[in-house]
Structures are given as structure tokens and as C-alpha cells.
């Protein structure tokens, strides 16, 4: 039995976003990638990700959106006015619990489902990801919606 193919958008092509995009593309998932500095996307497109020019296009492309931006303020500024209806937004930014809760409210007001994630190792080696929804650890085996997953 083959692995189910998923569509996912990654916002941010820094170390973490790039590593996740490469991994998911290598696993043959449909990966859409957006970054404020488009030149960073070239190696990811070569690895199989699809580049989009605009943030709205990136959000529209997939039901799951992984946010790998520098901080919550940048994310709120960039995503102001976005509609996340039918989308699951997975946050990989770091900050305080109150900042994560405020961002959760921001996403829910934009009609999206929100998951808060923490990568517990550097992205180029084996890593564990723990996804939480309103303080409860979740369970599923999907590579971006899992309670605990190991990325080879």
C-alpha cells in the first residue's frame, strides 16, 4: 500500500521551512512554497516544490499551511486580511505561550483551524514534531498533522 499524497503550503524558506519543503517533496507530496525573498525558492523548486508569486496564491493552493516565518508580528502583518476558511494552519514559529494563543485567535478569526507545533531537533537530522491544539496533544500519522512524528 502506497503513502497517501497530500497538498501542503509552506510559508517561509529559511532553514526550517526549506528542510520541511525538501523532505515533503522528496516524499512525493504536493508542496507549494512562498517566501518574501523569492530567490531562496530556486533550490526548493529544483527539489520538486511549486513556487507561487503571491501570498494569497500560496494560501489558496493547499488545505494545510505550515508557517515558518521569523516571528508572530511578521506573520500577522503578512497574513492580515487573509481568509483561512477550510485551511489548517500549522505554526512552527517560536515565542511565548501568550503569543501562540494570540496567533491562534488571529487564525480562528480568519476562519482557519490552528495547530501549534514544535520541532524538537535541527531539521537536517532526525526530528520529532509535537503538534498541539489548544493545549491538547493530537494524534494522527500525517506528516504535518501528527501528534508525534519522526522525520527521517
N, C-alpha and C positions, 0 to 999 in steps of 0.2 A: 504494500500500500504506500503511495507517494505522500509527500508532505503537501498539505493544503497551501495554495498560493494566496498571499494577502497583498492588499494595496496599503501602503503607508507613506505619509509625507513626513519629511524631516526638515524642520526649520532651524538652520544653523549648521555651518560646515566647519566648525572648529575641530579640535582633536576628538571630542566625544561624538559629535554629530557625524563626522567623516567616518569614524570607526564603525558606528552603527549602520550607516548607509552602505559601506563596503560589505559588511557582514550580511545584511539582509539581501543585497543584490547578489552576492555570492550564493546565497541560499535560494535564489531564483524568485524572490518576492518582487512585486512591482513597487519600486522605490521612486518617489518624487522628492527632489531636493531643492531647497531655496536658501539663498544666503545674501546678506547685504552686500558682500563683495563677490560678485559673480565669478571672478577669475578663479576662486577657490574650488569651483564646481567641476572644472575640466577633468581632474583625475577621477572624480566620482562618476561622471558621465562615461568615461572610459571603462569604469568598473561595472557599468550596467544601469546606473541610476538615470532618471529622466530629469533634465533641467527645465525649470519654468522661470519665466522672466519676472512675473509678479507674485506678490504675496497672496492676493486673492485667488489667483490661479492655483497656487500651491495648496491652499486650504480646500479648495473645491475638488482637488484631484483624488483625495483618499478619505475613507471613513475614519482612519486613525492618524493623528497628528502628534509627532514627537517633537517637543520643544527643547532645543539645545542652545539657547541664547545665553548671553552673558549674565543677565540678572532679571529680576521681576519688573523693574522700572522700564528697561528696554523692551521687554516682552509686551507690557501694557501699552507702551507708546506705539509700537509697531502694529499691534493687533487691535487697537482701538477701532471700533466700528465694525469689526468682523462678526460674521454670523456662523456659529458652530453647530447649528441645528443638524442632528443626525451624525455628529462627529464625536469621537472620543479623543480628548486632548490629554496627552501623557507628558507631564512636566519632568524634565531632568535638570532643571536649574537648582542651584543650591541657595539656601538662605534660611531665615528663621522660620519656625513653625507658624508664626503670625503672618509672615509674608506669603507662605504657601496657602494659608487659609484665605487671605485676601485675594490671591490669584484664583483660587478655586471659585470664589464668589464671582469674580470677573468673568470666568469661563461659563459658569452656570447662567449668569445674566445674559450671555450671548448665546444661550440655548444649547450649550455643549455639556457632555459628560466629562468629568475631570478625574484623572488619576495622578497621584503624586508618586514619583519613582525615585529611587536612589541607586546609583551604580556603586557597588562596593569594592571595585578594583579598577585599575587602569584599563582602558578599553582594548589594548592590543594583546592582552593576555586573557586567561580565563577570568570571567567576571560573573558575579551574581547580581541580579536585579530584583529588588523587592518593591512591588507596587502596592500602594495603599490608597484606599478610597474612604475619606472621612475617618481616618484613624484605624480602619479595619484592614488587615492584610487580606488580599484576594487570592483566589485560586483559579488558574486556567493554564494551559500549556502553550498558548500562543506566544510567539517571541516578543511581542510588545504589549501584551495584556496579561502577563502572568504574575502569579504571586511570587514565585521564586523560579528563576530560570538560569541556566548556565550557558554562557555563550562560549563556544569552543574557540 
